[in-house]
Amino acid sequence: QVQLVESGGGLVQAGGSLRLSCVASTRLFSINTMGWFRQAPGKQREFVATITSGGSTNYADSVKGRFTISRDNAKNTVYLQMNSLKPEDTALYYCNANTFYQYWGQGTQVTVSS
């Protein structure tokens, strides 16, 4: 199975930046799609961004132009660079991996103050 460990969350002021990391226990080329989702209190989990093994990316409209998903296969790591953060970005961010099965990390908290 695939184990995922997120890190990089924290407290930041509006307009600031954070970079989230997700380290996988399996080489990334063996994972079809890696992605980030987030869930704020009282809201459903929502899609943020994905990247395929071929390098194709997709973003939620709410983060386009501000967030960038990337990967480093040598480090088995997927990143989410978050710029121009807004209070509405506050959520628990989860790393996701899709193979034959779907796996989730434990989540890392991002809090953006006004």
SULHU-V460318 format. One record per helix or strand. SS is the DSSP state (a for helix, b for strand). FROM is the first residue (numbers start at 0). LEN is the number of residues. If there is no record, write none. Layout:
ss={SS & SS}
from={FROM & FROM}
len={LEN & LEN}
//
This chain:
ss={b & b & b & a & b & b & b & b & a & b & a & b & b & b}
from={3 & 9 & 17 & 27 & 32 & 45 & 56 & 66 & 72 & 76 & 86 & 90 & 101 & 107}
len={4 & 4 & 7 & 3 & 7 & 7 & 3 & 6 & 3 & 6 & 3 & 8 & 3 & 6}
//
